[in-house]
Amino acid sequence: MRYYIFSLIVFIATLRTTAQDLDRKIEFPDVDSFLTLKCDLHIHTVFSDGHVWPTIRVSEAVKDGLDAISLTEHIENQPWKEDIPHPDRNRSYEIAKKAAKPHNLIVIHGTEITRDMPPGHANALFVKDVNELVVEDSITAYQKARDQGAFIFWNHPNWIQQQKDGIPKLSTLHDSLIKSDLLHGIEVVNDLTFSEEALRIAIENNLTVLGTSDIHGLVDYQYRIAEGGHRPICLVFAKERSEEAIREALFAGRTVTWFDNILAGKEDNMKMLVDASLSFKTKGYIGDTDVLEIEATNVSDAKFMLHNISVYDFQKNTDIIEILPQSKKILQVITSRNQGEKIPLEFNILNAVIGYKKQFKVSVPM
């Protein structure tokens, strides 16, 4: 009897774990003529200063339903090298690449150039041999990465260890890197932080917007997956599901970041994502009243926070309306204020940030 009870407990626990793993898969719709690829392009393992083996990073990504990851081990910061010596700096990539093959997960060859400010830390993606980047001069490291065809982005520009006020600042050196085609993107989201100032820098300097976990420990613990949390990701709008298509999209700047219910990106990219994720359908008036029902549908994993900026009021809501992930909501709009004119229902999406103190606006025809 004890054996059967124990077996039942194990079976139930397995079902719960399986259900949790299914629920944690991140889902966003494809946009226009592009696939929406879910990527985490800044993660670490024991081959630099992370705490897990590369295969764990692959398992976490598969559970999260990601399309691509990059193991970006520090070149200069190697605290475990006496315990895990690895003269070949490409080793973690090779282990992850092999582990990812059965899961059809794309593993991008990357590394982190780790320097004091300026220029600070930067990731180089799509490199061919990290060993060639082990040089003393930081600019030479950037150049060698770019010679290998790398996409290079500035990591955590708001990191208080290097910017004590938490405000990213574009130095003369960073400006020179941009003009020399040695800096192509900037992290707006890193780990648990978000920087509107970094988004401003991205827009003003035509840099690609990135959002990454920069995970060192376990994704499940850091982002409270069991409690419904999720890791930061970069949504990359690619022509196909391939490493080369991701590279093309990053250089073209087609990205939006998502973390902790914040969506951030350039306006044209945000428009593609919102148009694909959020739709409105007129259901008709309630009887012979002036109250019009509109059905809002959200097919993404983001929760949209709408702020009504139109002339209309609602029967069941204030001017702040939440459209939950993967859900529908009926809005009852009091239309008498329009005085017969066809005035659209307009919202600012408070958590869809497209600039410094600027949110994306959506308009619903009436």
Beta strands, then each sheet from edge to edge (+ up, - down):
strand 1: 35-43
strand 2: 68-74
strand 3: 106-114
strand 4: 121-125
strand 5: 151-154
strand 6: 185-190
strand 7: 193-194
strand 8: 208-212
strand 9: 233-238
strand 10: 255-259
strand 11: 262-265
strand 12: 278-285
strand 13: 291-298
strand 14: 304-308
strand 15: 313-314
strand 16: 320-323
strand 17: 327-334
strand 18: 345-355
strand 19: 358-364
sheet 1: 7+ 6- 5- 4+ 3- 2- 1- 9+ 10- 11+ 18+ 14- 16+
sheet 2: 7+ 6- 5- 4+ 3- 2- 1- 9+ 10- 11+ 18+ 19-
sheet 3: 7+ 6- 8-
sheet 4: 12+ 13- 17+ 15-
end
